[in-house]
Amino acid sequence: MIEQIIVASRGRNPNNPSDRTTGAPTEQRLEPNLDGVSNTITTVQKDNYVLEIRNGVDADE
């Protein structure tokens, strides 16, 4: 079975993910949206992905 989840790539402060201070240190992370829709509409075309979770499926399939 393959489960698909929409995720967004976001740069967040690893010590305080809700911090939006300009110049704060950031790390890239994937943030899931379990509603099955895109997280947002932005001018950044690469920030939304489909994550496939393969449960009990061989990698070759």
CHARMM-style PDB file with segment names, atoms N, HN, CA, C and O in Angstrom:
ATOM      1  N   MET     1       0.836  -1.181   0.000  1.00  0.00      PROA
ATOM      2  CA  MET     1       0.000   0.000   0.000  1.00  0.00      PROA
ATOM      3  C   MET     1       0.881   1.244   0.000  1.00  0.00      PROA
ATOM      4  O   MET     1       1.880   1.306   0.716  1.00  0.00      PROA
ATOM      5  N   ILE     2       0.509   2.224  -0.799  1.00  0.00      PROA
ATOM      6  HN  ILE     2      -0.303   2.174  -1.381  1.00  0.00      PROA
ATOM      7  CA  ILE     2       1.254   3.476  -0.864  1.00  0.00      PROA
ATOM      8  C   ILE     2       0.334   4.607  -0.404  1.00  0.00      PROA
ATOM      9  O   ILE     2      -0.731   4.832  -0.978  1.00  0.00      PROA
ATOM     10  N   GLU     3       0.757   5.298   0.622  1.00  0.00      PROA
ATOM     11  HN  GLU     3       1.622   5.116   1.089  1.00  0.00      PROA
ATOM     12  CA  GLU     3       0.002   6.450   1.137  1.00  0.00      PROA
ATOM     13  C   GLU     3       0.674   7.724   0.629  1.00  0.00      PROA
ATOM     14  O   GLU     3       1.899   7.836   0.690  1.00  0.00      PROA
ATOM     15  N   GLN     4      -0.088   8.667   0.141  1.00  0.00      PROA
ATOM     16  HN  GLN     4      -1.083   8.576   0.092  1.00  0.00      PROA
ATOM     17  CA  GLN     4       0.452   9.928  -0.360  1.00  0.00      PROA
ATOM     18  C   GLN     4       0.006  11.074   0.539  1.00  0.00      PROA
ATOM     19  O   GLN     4      -1.170  11.195   0.882  1.00  0.00      PROA
ATOM     20  N   ILE     5       0.976  11.919   0.914  1.00  0.00      PROA
ATOM     21  HN  ILE     5       1.931  11.821   0.634  1.00  0.00      PROA
ATOM     22  CA  ILE     5       0.718  13.065   1.776  1.00  0.00      PROA
ATOM     23  C   ILE     5       1.354  14.294   1.137  1.00  0.00      PROA
ATOM     24  O   ILE     5       2.485  14.224   0.656  1.00  0.00      PROA
ATOM     25  N   ILE     6       0.644  15.415   1.126  1.00  0.00      PROA
ATOM     26  HN  ILE     6      -0.275  15.472   1.516  1.00  0.00      PROA
ATOM     27  CA  ILE     6       1.196  16.672   0.637  1.00  0.00      PROA
ATOM     28  C   ILE     6       2.093  17.255   1.723  1.00  0.00      PROA
ATOM     29  O   ILE     6       1.681  17.356   2.878  1.00  0.00      PROA
ATOM     30  N   VAL     7       3.319  17.639   1.362  1.00  0.00      PROA
ATOM     31  HN  VAL     7       3.654  17.557   0.423  1.00  0.00      PROA
ATOM     32  CA  VAL     7       4.238  18.284   2.300  1.00  0.00      PROA
ATOM     33  C   VAL     7       4.781  19.550   1.663  1.00  0.00      PROA
ATOM     34  O   VAL     7       4.834  19.675   0.439  1.00  0.00      PROA
ATOM     35  N   ALA     8       5.182  20.485   2.510  1.00  0.00      PROA
ATOM     36  HN  ALA     8       5.139  20.384   3.504  1.00  0.00      PROA
ATOM     37  CA  ALA     8       5.783  21.728   2.043  1.00  0.00      PROA
ATOM     38  C   ALA     8       7.183  21.841   2.616  1.00  0.00      PROA
ATOM     39  O   ALA     8       7.415  21.499   3.776  1.00  0.00      PROA
ATOM     40  N   SER     9       8.110  22.317   1.812  1.00  0.00      PROA
ATOM     41  HN  SER     9       7.922  22.594   0.870  1.00  0.00      PROA
ATOM     42  CA  SER     9       9.466  22.561   2.269  1.00  0.00      PROA
ATOM     43  C   SER     9       9.520  23.979   2.826  1.00  0.00      PROA
ATOM     44  O   SER     9       9.192  24.940   2.130  1.00  0.00      PROA
ATOM     45  N   ARG    10       9.932  24.100   4.073  1.00  0.00      PROA
ATOM     46  HN  ARG    10      10.198  23.319   4.638  1.00  0.00      PROA
ATOM     47  CA  ARG    10       9.970  25.396   4.731  1.00  0.00      PROA
ATOM     48  C   ARG    10      11.279  25.557   5.494  1.00  0.00      PROA
ATOM     49  O   ARG    10      11.792  24.597   6.069  1.00  0.00      PROA
ATOM     50  N   GLY    11      11.802  26.742   5.496  1.00  0.00      PROA
ATOM     51  HN  GLY    11      11.385  27.522   5.029  1.00  0.00      PROA
ATOM     52  CA  GLY    11      12.963  27.080   6.314  1.00  0.00      PROA
ATOM     53  C   GLY    11      12.472  27.582   7.661  1.00  0.00      PROA
ATOM     54  O   GLY    11      11.797  28.609   7.731  1.00  0.00      PROA
ATOM     55  N   ARG    12      12.801  26.875   8.722  1.00  0.00      PROA
ATOM     56  HN  ARG    12      13.350  26.041   8.665  1.00  0.00      PROA
ATOM     57  CA  ARG    12      12.344  27.247  10.072  1.00  0.00      PROA
ATOM     58  C   ARG    12      13.526  27.301  11.031  1.00  0.00      PROA
ATOM     59  O   ARG    12      14.525  26.603  10.858  1.00  0.00      PROA
ATOM     60  N   ASN    13      13.386  28.142  12.038  1.00  0.00      PROA
ATOM     61  HN  ASN    13      12.575  28.709  12.178  1.00  0.00      PROA
ATOM     62  CA  ASN    13      14.368  28.215  13.106  1.00  0.00      PROA
ATOM     63  C   ASN    13      14.273  26.900  13.888  1.00  0.00      PROA
ATOM     64  O   ASN    13      13.209  26.590  14.426  1.00  0.00      PROA
ATOM     65  N   PRO    14      15.364  26.117  13.964  1.00  0.00      PROA
ATOM     66  CA  PRO    14      15.280  24.804  14.625  1.00  0.00      PROA
ATOM     67  C   PRO    14      14.980  24.898  16.123  1.00  0.00      PROA
ATOM     68  O   PRO    14      14.437  23.958  16.703  1.00  0.00      PROA
ATOM     69  N   ASN    15      15.327  26.015  16.750  1.00  0.00      PROA
ATOM     70  HN  ASN    15      15.769  26.779  16.279  1.00  0.00      PROA
ATOM     71  CA  ASN    15      15.086  26.175  18.184  1.00  0.00      PROA
ATOM     72  C   ASN    15      13.713  26.769  18.496  1.00  0.00      PROA
ATOM     73  O   ASN    15      13.197  26.614  19.603  1.00  0.00      PROA
ATOM     74  N   ASN    16      13.121  27.459  17.497  1.00  0.00      PROA
ATOM     75  HN  ASN    16      13.540  27.585  16.598  1.00  0.00      PROA
ATOM     76  CA  ASN    16      11.815  28.093  17.686  1.00  0.00      PROA
ATOM     77  C   ASN    16      11.131  28.162  16.319  1.00  0.00      PROA
ATOM     78  O   ASN    16      11.202  29.198  15.658  1.00  0.00      PROA
ATOM     79  N   PRO    17      10.468  27.082  15.876  1.00  0.00      PROA
ATOM     80  CA  PRO    17       9.884  27.032  14.534  1.00  0.00      PROA
ATOM     81  C   PRO    17       8.872  28.137  14.223  1.00  0.00      PROA
ATOM     82  O   PRO    17       8.642  28.432  13.050  1.00  0.00      PROA
ATOM     83  N   SER    18       8.266  28.750  15.229  1.00  0.00      PROA
ATOM     84  HN  SER    18       8.453  28.510  16.182  1.00  0.00      PROA
ATOM     85  CA  SER    18       7.302  29.825  14.962  1.00  0.00      PROA
ATOM     86  C   SER    18       7.974  31.187  14.819  1.00  0.00      PROA
ATOM     87  O   SER    18       7.296  32.168  14.513  1.00  0.00      PROA
ATOM     88  N   ASP    19       9.286  31.276  15.031  1.00  0.00      PROA
ATOM     89  HN  ASP    19       9.837  30.480  15.280  1.00  0.00      PROA
ATOM     90  CA  ASP    19      10.041  32.532  14.904  1.00  0.00      PROA
ATOM     91  C   ASP    19      10.181  32.917  13.437  1.00  0.00      PROA
ATOM     92  O   ASP    19      10.693  32.136  12.636  1.00  0.00      PROA
ATOM     93  N   ARG    20       9.731  34.109  13.085  1.00  0.00      PROA
ATOM     94  HN  ARG    20       9.315  34.744  13.737  1.00  0.00      PROA
ATOM     95  CA  ARG    20       9.832  34.602  11.706  1.00  0.00      PROA
ATOM     96  C   ARG    20      10.754  35.823  11.617  1.00  0.00      PROA
ATOM     97  O   ARG    20      10.646  36.618  10.683  1.00  0.00      PROA
ATOM     98  N   THR    21      11.658  35.968  12.587  1.00  0.00      PROA
ATOM     99  HN  THR    21      11.746  35.323  13.345  1.00  0.00      PROA
ATOM    100  CA  THR    21      12.580  37.101  12.618  1.00  0.00      PROA
ATOM    101  C   THR    21      13.540  37.030  11.433  1.00  0.00      PROA
ATOM    102  O   THR    21      14.166  35.999  11.189  1.00  0.00      PROA
ATOM    103  N   THR    22      13.650  38.148  10.696  1.00  0.00      PROA
ATOM    104  HN  THR    22      13.141  38.986  10.894  1.00  0.00      PROA
ATOM    105  CA  THR    22      14.584  38.211   9.573  1.00  0.00      PROA
ATOM    106  C   THR    22      16.000  37.976  10.073  1.00  0.00      PROA
ATOM    107  O   THR    22      16.429  38.585  11.053  1.00  0.00      PROA
ATOM    108  N   GLY    23      16.727  37.089   9.397  1.00  0.00      PROA
ATOM    109  HN  GLY    23      16.379  36.594   8.601  1.00  0.00      PROA
ATOM    110  CA  GLY    23      18.105  36.790   9.758  1.00  0.00      PROA
ATOM    111  C   GLY    23      18.265  35.695  10.791  1.00  0.00      PROA
ATOM    112  O   GLY    23      19.391  35.318  11.115  1.00  0.00      PROA
ATOM    113  N   ALA    24      17.167  35.176  11.316  1.00  0.00      PROA
ATOM    114  HN  ALA    24      16.253  35.482  11.053  1.00  0.00      PROA
ATOM    115  CA  ALA    24      17.251  34.078  12.290  1.00  0.00      PROA
ATOM    116  C   ALA    24      17.794  32.835  11.587  1.00  0.00      PROA
ATOM    117  O   ALA    24      17.542  32.649  10.396  1.00  0.00      PROA
ATOM    118  N   PRO    25      18.536  31.981  12.298  1.00  0.00      PROA
ATOM    119  CA  PRO    25      19.045  30.758  11.674  1.00  0.00      PROA
ATOM    120  C   PRO    25      17.891  29.843  11.277  1.00  0.00      PROA
ATOM    121  O   PRO    25      16.893  29.737  11.989  1.00  0.00      PROA
ATOM    122  N   THR    26      18.042  29.184  10.132  1.00  0.00      PROA
ATOM    123  HN  THR    26      18.853  29.269   9.553  1.00  0.00      PROA
ATOM    124  CA  THR    26      16.978  28.294   9.662  1.00  0.00      PROA
ATOM    125  C   THR    26      17.540  26.965   9.187  1.00  0.00      PROA
ATOM    126  O   THR    26      18.707  26.860   8.809  1.00  0.00      PROA
ATOM    127  N   GLU    27      16.686  25.956   9.215  1.00  0.00      PROA
ATOM    128  HN  GLU    27      15.738  26.041   9.521  1.00  0.00      PROA
ATOM    129  CA  GLU    27      16.959  24.650   8.624  1.00  0.00      PROA
ATOM    130  C   GLU    27      15.749  24.274   7.795  1.00  0.00      PROA
ATOM    131  O   GLU    27      14.617  24.585   8.164  1.00  0.00      PROA
ATOM    132  N   GLN    28      15.981  23.602   6.669  1.00  0.00      PROA
ATOM    133  HN  GLN    28      16.900  23.348   6.368  1.00  0.00      PROA
ATOM    134  CA  GLN    28      14.872  23.153   5.836  1.00  0.00      PROA
ATOM    135  C   GLN    28      14.200  21.954   6.490  1.00  0.00      PROA
ATOM    136  O   GLN    28      14.864  21.075   7.038  1.00  0.00      PROA
ATOM    137  N   ARG    29      12.861  21.934   6.422  1.00  0.00      PROA
ATOM    138  HN  ARG    29      12.321  22.648   5.977  1.00  0.00      PROA
ATOM    139  CA  ARG    29      12.101  20.812   6.960  1.00  0.00      PROA
ATOM    140  C   ARG    29      10.858  20.608   6.118  1.00  0.00      PROA
ATOM    141  O   ARG    29      10.400  21.522   5.433  1.00  0.00      PROA
ATOM    142  N   LEU    30      10.320  19.408   6.174  1.00  0.00      PROA
ATOM    143  HN  LEU    30      10.692  18.665   6.730  1.00  0.00      PROA
ATOM    144  CA  LEU    30       9.085  19.104   5.462  1.00  0.00      PROA
ATOM    145  C   LEU    30       7.927  19.161   6.455  1.00  0.00      PROA
ATOM    146  O   LEU    30       7.962  18.532   7.513  1.00  0.00      PROA
ATOM    147  N   GLU    31       6.894  19.937   6.087  1.00  0.00      PROA
ATOM    148  HN  GLU    31       6.865  20.448   5.228  1.00  0.00      PROA
ATOM    149  CA  GLU    31       5.730  20.083   6.947  1.00  0.00      PROA
ATOM    150  C   GLU    31       4.525  19.448   6.250  1.00  0.00      PROA
ATOM    151  O   GLU    31       4.127  19.908   5.179  1.00  0.00      PROA
ATOM    152  N   PRO    32       3.942  18.411   6.831  1.00  0.00      PROA
ATOM    153  CA  PRO    32       2.811  17.716   6.197  1.00  0.00      PROA
ATOM    154  C   PRO    32       1.502  18.495   6.304  1.00  0.00      PROA
ATOM    155  O   PRO    32       1.280  19.252   7.249  1.00  0.00      PROA
ATOM    156  N   ASN    33       0.645  18.286   5.307  1.00  0.00      PROA
ATOM    157  HN  ASN    33       0.826  17.671   4.539  1.00  0.00      PROA
ATOM    158  CA  ASN    33      -0.728  18.778   5.349  1.00  0.00      PROA
ATOM    159  C   ASN    33      -1.614  17.556   5.158  1.00  0.00      PROA
ATOM    160  O   ASN    33      -1.702  17.019   4.054  1.00  0.00      PROA
ATOM    161  N   LEU    34      -2.258  17.124   6.203  1.00  0.00      PROA
ATOM    162  HN  LEU    34      -2.187  17.560   7.100  1.00  0.00      PROA
ATOM    163  CA  LEU    34      -3.034  15.886   6.172  1.00  0.00      PROA
ATOM    164  C   LEU    34      -4.432  16.067   5.602  1.00  0.00      PROA
ATOM    165  O   LEU    34      -5.217  15.119   5.580  1.00  0.00      PROA
ATOM    166  N   ASP    35      -4.763  17.298   5.130  1.00  0.00      PROA
ATOM    167  HN  ASP    35      -4.125  18.068   5.148  1.00  0.00      PROA
ATOM    168  CA  ASP    35      -6.065  17.565   4.515  1.00  0.00      PROA
ATOM    169  C   ASP    35      -6.118  17.103   3.060  1.00  0.00      PROA
ATOM    170  O   ASP    35      -7.195  17.075   2.464  1.00  0.00      PROA
ATOM    171  N   GLY    36      -4.964  16.738   2.478  1.00  0.00      PROA
ATOM    172  HN  GLY    36      -4.089  16.761   2.962  1.00  0.00      PROA
ATOM    173  CA  GLY    36      -4.937  16.266   1.100  1.00  0.00      PROA
ATOM    174  C   GLY    36      -4.938  17.367   0.056  1.00  0.00      PROA
ATOM    175  O   GLY    36      -5.187  17.110  -1.122  1.00  0.00      PROA
ATOM    176  N   VAL    37      -4.659  18.602   0.483  1.00  0.00      PROA
ATOM    177  HN  VAL    37      -4.457  18.811   1.440  1.00  0.00      PROA
ATOM    178  CA  VAL    37      -4.597  19.729  -0.445  1.00  0.00      PROA
ATOM    179  C   VAL    37      -3.243  20.407  -0.312  1.00  0.00      PROA
ATOM    180  O   VAL    37      -2.515  20.185   0.655  1.00  0.00      PROA
ATOM    181  N   SER    38      -2.917  21.238  -1.295  1.00  0.00      PROA
ATOM    182  HN  SER    38      -3.509  21.419  -2.080  1.00  0.00      PROA
ATOM    183  CA  SER    38      -1.669  21.982  -1.267  1.00  0.00      PROA
ATOM    184  C   SER    38      -1.636  22.893  -0.042  1.00  0.00      PROA
ATOM    185  O   SER    38      -2.668  23.421   0.374  1.00  0.00      PROA
ATOM    186  N   ASN    39      -0.451  23.073   0.531  1.00  0.00      PROA
ATOM    187  HN  ASN    39       0.386  22.644   0.193  1.00  0.00      PROA
ATOM    188  CA  ASN    39      -0.317  23.892   1.729  1.00  0.00      PROA
ATOM    189  C   ASN    39      -0.581  25.370   1.471  1.00  0.00      PROA
ATOM    190  O   ASN    39      -1.155  26.056   2.316  1.00  0.00      PROA
ATOM    191  N   THR    40      -0.171  25.854   0.326  1.00  0.00      PROA
ATOM    192  HN  THR    40       0.296  25.296  -0.361  1.00  0.00      PROA
ATOM    193  CA  THR    40      -0.318  27.277   0.041  1.00  0.00      PROA
ATOM    194  C   THR    40      -0.082  27.536  -1.431  1.00  0.00      PROA
ATOM    195  O   THR    40       0.480  26.697  -2.134  1.00  0.00      PROA
ATOM    196  N   ILE    41      -0.496  28.659  -1.883  1.00  0.00      PROA
ATOM    197  HN  ILE    41      -0.953  29.341  -1.312  1.00  0.00      PROA
ATOM    198  CA  ILE    41      -0.168  29.100  -3.235  1.00  0.00      PROA
ATOM    199  C   ILE    41       0.827  30.240  -3.081  1.00  0.00      PROA
ATOM    200  O   ILE    41       0.503  31.287  -2.521  1.00  0.00      PROA
ATOM    201  N   THR    42       2.034  30.031  -3.578  1.00  0.00      PROA
ATOM    202  HN  THR    42       2.298  29.180  -4.032  1.00  0.00      PROA
ATOM    203  CA  THR    42       3.076  31.054  -3.478  1.00  0.00      PROA
ATOM    204  C   THR    42       3.740  31.198  -4.831  1.00  0.00      PROA
ATOM    205  O   THR    42       3.430  30.469  -5.773  1.00  0.00      PROA
ATOM    206  N   THR    43       4.652  32.146  -4.914  1.00  0.00      PROA
ATOM    207  HN  THR    43       4.904  32.738  -4.148  1.00  0.00      PROA
ATOM    208  CA  THR    43       5.433  32.314  -6.138  1.00  0.00      PROA
ATOM    209  C   THR    43       6.589  31.330  -6.182  1.00  0.00      PROA
ATOM    210  O   THR    43       7.270  31.226  -7.202  1.00  0.00      PROA
ATOM    211  N   VAL    44       6.827  30.596  -5.080  1.00  0.00      PROA
ATOM    212  HN  VAL    44       6.273  30.681  -4.251  1.00  0.00      PROA
ATOM    213  CA  VAL    44       7.885  29.591  -5.039  1.00  0.00      PROA
ATOM    214  C   VAL    44       7.311  28.293  -5.588  1.00  0.00      PROA
ATOM    215  O   VAL    44       6.408  27.710  -4.989  1.00  0.00      PROA
ATOM    216  N   GLN    45       7.828  27.840  -6.717  1.00  0.00      PROA
ATOM    217  HN  GLN    45       8.562  28.313  -7.204  1.00  0.00      PROA
ATOM    218  CA  GLN    45       7.255  26.674  -7.382  1.00  0.00      PROA
ATOM    219  C   GLN    45       7.745  25.350  -6.822  1.00  0.00      PROA
ATOM    220  O   GLN    45       7.171  24.305  -7.128  1.00  0.00      PROA
ATOM    221  N   LYS    46       8.784  25.372  -6.017  1.00  0.00      PROA
ATOM    222  HN  LYS    46       9.250  26.221  -5.769  1.00  0.00      PROA
ATOM    223  CA  LYS    46       9.370  24.116  -5.555  1.00  0.00      PROA
ATOM    224  C   LYS    46       9.043  23.796  -4.103  1.00  0.00      PROA
ATOM    225  O   LYS    46       9.658  22.898  -3.529  1.00  0.00      PROA
ATOM    226  N   ASP    47       8.107  24.490  -3.500  1.00  0.00      PROA
ATOM    227  HN  ASP    47       7.607  25.220  -3.966  1.00  0.00      PROA
ATOM    228  CA  ASP    47       7.928  24.296  -2.065  1.00  0.00      PROA
ATOM    229  C   ASP    47       6.872  23.268  -1.667  1.00  0.00      PROA
ATOM    230  O   ASP    47       6.721  22.993  -0.476  1.00  0.00      PROA
ATOM    231  N   ASN    48       6.142  22.694  -2.610  1.00  0.00      PROA
ATOM    232  HN  ASN    48       6.264  22.917  -3.577  1.00  0.00      PROA
ATOM    233  CA  ASN    48       5.157  21.658  -2.296  1.00  0.00      PROA
ATOM    234  C   ASN    48       5.544  20.345  -2.979  1.00  0.00      PROA
ATOM    235  O   ASN    48       5.934  20.323  -4.146  1.00  0.00      PROA
ATOM    236  N   TYR    49       5.426  19.257  -2.222  1.00  0.00      PROA
ATOM    237  HN  TYR    49       5.109  19.275  -1.274  1.00  0.00      PROA
ATOM    238  CA  TYR    49       5.806  17.940  -2.713  1.00  0.00      PROA
ATOM    239  C   TYR    49       4.747  16.921  -2.329  1.00  0.00      PROA
ATOM    240  O   TYR    49       3.918  17.170  -1.454  1.00  0.00      PROA
ATOM    241  N   VAL    50       4.782  15.765  -2.995  1.00  0.00      PROA
ATOM    242  HN  VAL    50       5.456  15.563  -3.706  1.00  0.00      PROA
ATOM    243  CA  VAL    50       3.976  14.627  -2.597  1.00  0.00      PROA
ATOM    244  C   VAL    50       4.926  13.612  -1.973  1.00  0.00      PROA
ATOM    245  O   VAL    50       5.849  13.132  -2.632  1.00  0.00      PROA
ATOM    246  N   LEU    51       4.706  13.293  -0.726  1.00  0.00      PROA
ATOM    247  HN  LEU    51       3.956  13.682  -0.191  1.00  0.00      PROA
ATOM    248  CA  LEU    51       5.496  12.304  -0.008  1.00  0.00      PROA
ATOM    249  C   LEU    51       4.776  10.970  -0.111  1.00  0.00      PROA
ATOM    250  O   LEU    51       3.602  10.870   0.246  1.00  0.00      PROA
ATOM    251  N   GLU    52       5.467   9.944  -0.598  1.00  0.00      PROA
ATOM    252  HN  GLU    52       6.420  10.026  -0.888  1.00  0.00      PROA
ATOM    253  CA  GLU    52       4.884   8.613  -0.692  1.00  0.00      PROA
ATOM    254  C   GLU    52       5.448   7.738   0.413  1.00  0.00      PROA
ATOM    255  O   GLU    52       6.662   7.570   0.530  1.00  0.00      PROA
ATOM    256  N   ILE    53       4.561   7.185   1.220  1.00  0.00      PROA
ATOM    257  HN  ILE    53       3.575   7.321   1.126  1.00  0.00      PROA
ATOM    258  CA  ILE    53       4.946   6.264   2.282  1.00  0.00      PROA
ATOM    259  C   ILE    53       4.552   4.875   1.818  1.00  0.00      PROA
ATOM    260  O   ILE    53       3.373   4.587   1.614  1.00  0.00      PROA
ATOM    261  N   ARG    54       5.543   4.023   1.655  1.00  0.00      PROA
ATOM    262  HN  ARG    54       6.501   4.257   1.821  1.00  0.00      PROA
ATOM    263  CA  ARG    54       5.315   2.675   1.137  1.00  0.00      PROA
ATOM    264  C   ARG    54       5.300   1.692   2.295  1.00  0.00      PROA
ATOM    265  O   ARG    54       6.339   1.398   2.885  1.00  0.00      PROA
ATOM    266  N   ASN    55       4.138   1.195   2.609  1.00  0.00      PROA
ATOM    267  HN  ASN    55       3.294   1.434   2.130  1.00  0.00      PROA
ATOM    268  CA  ASN    55       3.975   0.217   3.700  1.00  0.00      PROA
ATOM    269  C   ASN    55       3.900  -1.181   3.119  1.00  0.00      PROA
ATOM    270  O   ASN    55       2.939  -1.523   2.429  1.00  0.00      PROA
ATOM    271  N   GLY    56       4.912  -1.991   3.396  1.00  0.00      PROA
ATOM    272  HN  GLY    56       5.693  -1.714   3.957  1.00  0.00      PROA
ATOM    273  CA  GLY    56       4.904  -3.373   2.958  1.00  0.00      PROA
ATOM    274  C   GLY    56       5.131  -3.543   1.464  1.00  0.00      PROA
ATOM    275  O   GLY    56       4.778  -4.583   0.907  1.00  0.00      PROA
ATOM    276  N   VAL    57       5.718  -2.535   0.795  1.00  0.00      PROA
ATOM    277  HN  VAL    57       6.004  -1.691   1.247  1.00  0.00      PROA
ATOM    278  CA  VAL    57       5.973  -2.609  -0.637  1.00  0.00      PROA
ATOM    279  C   VAL    57       7.475  -2.627  -0.858  1.00  0.00      PROA
ATOM    280  O   VAL    57       8.197  -1.813  -0.282  1.00  0.00      PROA
ATOM    281  N   ASP    58       7.954  -3.552  -1.691  1.00  0.00      PROA
ATOM    282  HN  ASP    58       7.368  -4.213  -2.159  1.00  0.00      PROA
ATOM    283  CA  ASP    58       9.374  -3.592  -2.009  1.00  0.00      PROA
ATOM    284  C   ASP    58       9.771  -2.339  -2.767  1.00  0.00      PROA
ATOM    285  O   ASP    58       8.963  -1.797  -3.521  1.00  0.00      PROA
ATOM    286  N   ALA    59      10.979  -1.875  -2.587  1.00  0.00      PROA
ATOM    287  HN  ALA    59      11.636  -2.315  -1.975  1.00  0.00      PROA
ATOM    288  CA  ALA    59      11.470  -0.665  -3.242  1.00  0.00      PROA
ATOM    289  C   ALA    59      11.484  -0.815  -4.762  1.00  0.00      PROA
ATOM    290  O   ALA    59      11.405   0.183  -5.478  1.00  0.00      PROA
ATOM    291  N   ASP    60      11.585  -2.056  -5.267  1.00  0.00      PROA
ATOM    292  HN  ASP    60      11.649  -2.867  -4.686  1.00  0.00      PROA
ATOM    293  CA  ASP    60      11.652  -2.293  -6.713  1.00  0.00      PROA
ATOM    294  C   ASP    60      10.283  -2.196  -7.389  1.00  0.00      PROA
ATOM    295  O   ASP    60      10.209  -2.118  -8.616  1.00  0.00      PROA
ATOM    296  N   GLU    61       9.224  -2.198  -6.626  1.00  0.00      PROA
ATOM    297  HN  GLU    61       9.284  -2.262  -5.630  1.00  0.00      PROA
ATOM    298  CA  GLU    61       7.881  -2.182  -7.210  1.00  0.00      PROA
ATOM    299  C   GLU    61       7.452  -0.774  -7.559  1.00  0.00      PROA
ATOM    300  OT1 GLU    61       6.347  -0.572  -8.061  1.00  0.00      PROA
TER     301      GLU     61
END
